[in-house]
Amino acid sequence: MPGQPVDPGQPVGPGQPVDPGQPVDPGQPVGPGQRVDAVVFDLGGVLIDWDPRYVYRPLFADPAEMEDFLARVCSTDWHRANDLGADITQSCRRLAAAHPRYEEMIMVWAERSEEMAAGQFDATVTVLGELKAAGLRCYALSNMEPDAFTTRRARFPFMEWFDGHVISGIEGVAKPDRRIFELLLRRYGLQPGATVFVDDSPGNVEAARALGIVALQYTSAHRLRQDLRALGLPLRRLR
């Protein structure tokens, strides 16, 4: 029934009724003469619970060694090449040749990478669903390998709710490079001051803000809901 409260623990899909509680004007100005008309979501860490530790914790007897492995071997810098579209199996083989002691552990990254995505954050998916049901345009902007994106697009139904995607491994450019934000804005005809960007990385948030995008650092679905409501977006107030 229209107006029926929605369980905040369950995803709300496009076309489902949303009871916003106390309605807020979705056209509330954000900047001079501008109103929010689009919300852009990061995927891993915001909508998808991604962490390589889900795979590696059972494989390392010593948690400190695991953390050292993720910091020095399968590091953020190494993973960036994968996010830019490098073949993950070949990338792991090259890394294993440089670190033969960890060859088996490194190849696990290629062989079991989807297990690093434990599932979706239901409460954030609910926020996405409410925005779509209210008529907001929503997009995904993510650093992700092409194959992983294809797999996760099939795995998570909410991935089909987006009006468009910009994925680093497909485009060959990754956050926080300003070019990927410019590509997003240009491709979908978005105005920076009327676009909200949600990401868990402070560096990505700062890069978006430098272009005039209204960027929010994600810490929890509850805080995101509060921040979006403060911008005038029509989300329910949770008790």
C-alpha positions in Angstrom: 0.0 0.0 0.0 1.3 3.5 -0.8 2.6 5.2 2.4 3.2 1.9 4.2 6.4 2.1 6.2 9.3 0.2 4.7 11.5 -2.1 6.8 14.8 -0.3 7.0 16.7 -3.6 6.9 15.2 -4.6 3.5 16.2 -3.2 0.2 13.7 -1.0 -1.6 13.6 -1.2 -5.3 12.6 1.2 -8.0 8.9 1.5 -8.3 8.2 0.4 -4.7 6.3 2.9 -2.5 8.3 5.0 -0.2 7.0 6.8 2.9 9.5 9.7 3.5 8.2 10.4 7.0 8.2 14.2 7.1 8.6 15.1 3.4 11.5 17.3 2.4 11.6 19.3 -0.8 13.9 17.4 -3.1 14.6 20.7 -4.9 16.2 22.4 -1.9 19.1 24.4 -3.2 22.6 23.1 -2.5 24.5 26.0 -4.1 23.4 29.3 -5.6 20.7 28.5 -8.1 21.4 24.7 -8.0 19.4 21.8 -6.8 20.5 18.2 -6.3 19.2 16.0 -9.1 21.6 13.1 -9.1 23.4 10.9 -6.6 26.6 8.9 -7.4 27.6 5.9 -5.3 30.9 4.2 -4.9 30.4 0.4 -4.7 33.0 -1.3 -2.5 32.8 -0.1 1.0 29.5 1.8 0.4 27.0 -0.7 -1.2 29.2 -3.8 -1.3 31.0 -5.3 1.7 34.4 -5.8 0.1 37.6 -6.7 2.0 40.4 -9.1 1.0 40.6 -10.2 4.7 37.5 -12.3 4.2 39.6 -14.6 2.1 42.9 -14.3 3.8 42.1 -14.5 7.5 41.6 -18.3 7.4 44.8 -18.7 5.4 47.2 -16.9 7.7 47.9 -18.3 11.1 49.4 -15.0 12.2 47.1 -11.9 11.7 50.1 -9.6 11.8 51.7 -11.5 8.9 48.4 -11.2 6.9 48.4 -7.4 7.5 52.0 -7.2 6.4 51.2 -9.2 3.3 48.4 -6.9 2.4 50.5 -3.8 3.1 53.7 -4.9 1.2 52.8 -7.6 -1.3 49.1 -7.4 -2.4 49.2 -3.7 -1.6 47.0 -0.9 -2.5 49.5 0.4 -5.1 49.7 -3.1 -6.7 45.9 -3.4 -6.8 45.6 0.0 -8.5 46.9 -1.6 -11.7 44.1 -4.1 -11.6 41.6 -1.4 -11.1 42.9 0.2 -14.2 42.1 -2.9 -16.2 45.2 -5.1 -15.9 44.5 -8.9 -16.3 44.3 -10.1 -12.8 45.8 -13.5 -13.4 48.8 -12.2 -15.2 49.2 -9.4 -12.6 49.2 -12.1 -9.8 51.7 -14.2 -11.7 54.1 -11.2 -12.1 53.7 -10.4 -8.4 54.3 -14.0 -7.4 57.5 -14.1 -9.4 58.7 -11.1 -7.3 57.6 -12.7 -4.0 58.0 -16.5 -4.5 57.5 -17.1 -0.7 53.9 -15.9 -1.1 53.1 -17.4 -4.5 50.1 -19.5 -3.4 48.7 -16.6 -1.3 49.1 -14.2 -4.2 47.3 -16.5 -6.7 44.4 -16.8 -4.3 43.7 -13.1 -5.1 43.0 -14.2 -8.7 41.3 -17.5 -7.9 39.0 -16.4 -5.1 38.5 -12.7 -5.6 34.7 -12.8 -5.5 34.8 -14.2 -2.0 36.3 -10.8 -1.0 32.8 -9.4 -1.5 30.9 -10.8 1.4 27.6 -9.3 0.4 25.7 -6.0 0.2 25.2 -3.4 2.9 21.4 -3.7 3.1 20.8 -0.4 4.8 22.7 1.5 2.1 20.9 -0.4 -0.6 17.7 0.8 1.0 18.9 4.4 0.7 19.6 3.8 -3.0 16.2 2.3 -3.5 14.4 5.1 -1.8 16.2 7.7 -3.9 15.3 5.8 -7.1 11.7 5.4 -6.1 11.6 9.2 -5.5 12.8 9.8 -9.0 16.4 10.8 -8.4 19.0 9.8 -11.0 21.5 7.4 -9.5 24.9 6.4 -10.8 27.8 4.1 -9.8 31.4 5.3 -9.9 33.8 2.6 -8.8 37.4 1.5 -9.0 36.9 -2.2 -10.0 38.3 -4.7 -12.4 36.1 -5.3 -15.5 35.5 -9.0 -14.7 34.6 -8.3 -11.1 32.1 -5.7 -12.3 30.5 -8.1 -14.7 30.2 -10.7 -11.9 28.8 -8.3 -9.3 26.4 -6.8 -11.8 24.9 -10.3 -12.1 25.2 -11.1 -8.4 23.6 -8.0 -6.9 20.1 -7.0 -8.2 20.5 -3.4 -7.0 23.3 -2.9 -9.7 20.5 -2.7 -12.3 18.8 0.2 -10.5 21.5 2.6 -11.6 21.0 5.0 -14.5 24.6 4.5 -15.5 28.0 3.2 -14.4 31.6 4.5 -14.7 34.0 1.7 -13.8 37.8 2.3 -13.7 38.9 -1.0 -15.2 36.7 -0.4 -18.2 37.6 3.3 -18.6 41.4 3.0 -17.9 41.4 5.7 -15.3 40.7 5.4 -11.6 39.7 7.6 -8.6 41.0 9.9 -7.3 42.2 11.0 -10.8 40.0 14.0 -11.7 39.6 12.6 -15.2 37.2 9.9 -14.1 35.0 12.4 -12.4 35.0 14.6 -15.5 34.1 11.6 -17.6 31.2 10.9 -15.3 29.9 14.4 -15.5 30.3 14.7 -19.3 28.9 11.3 -20.1 25.7 11.8 -18.1 25.3 15.5 -18.5 25.6 16.2 -14.7 26.2 19.6 -13.1 28.8 19.3 -10.3 26.9 21.5 -7.8 23.7 19.5 -8.4 25.4 16.1 -8.0 26.1 14.3 -4.8 28.9 11.8 -4.6 29.2 9.2 -1.9 32.5 7.4 -1.2 34.3 5.9 1.8 37.7 7.2 0.8 38.7 10.6 2.0 41.0 11.1 -1.0 38.2 10.4 -3.5 35.9 12.7 -1.6 38.4 15.5 -1.7 39.0 15.0 -5.4 35.3 15.2 -6.1 35.0 18.4 -4.1 37.8 20.0 -6.0 35.6 19.8 -9.1 32.7 21.4 -7.3 30.8 18.1 -6.7 28.8 17.8 -3.4 30.9 14.9 -1.9 30.0 13.0 1.2 32.4 10.6 3.0 30.5 7.4 3.8 30.9 6.1 7.3 27.5 4.4 7.8 24.1 4.1 6.2 22.5 6.0 9.1 24.9 8.9 8.7 24.5 8.9 4.9 20.7 9.1 5.3 21.1 12.0 7.7 23.5 13.8 5.3 21.2 13.3 2.3 18.2 14.5 4.2 20.1 17.6 5.2 20.6 18.3 1.5 16.9 18.1 1.0 16.6 14.6 -0.5 13.3 12.8 0.2 14.4 10.0 2.5 12.5 8.6 5.4 13.5 9.7 8.9 14.3 6.5 10.8 13.3 6.2 14.4 
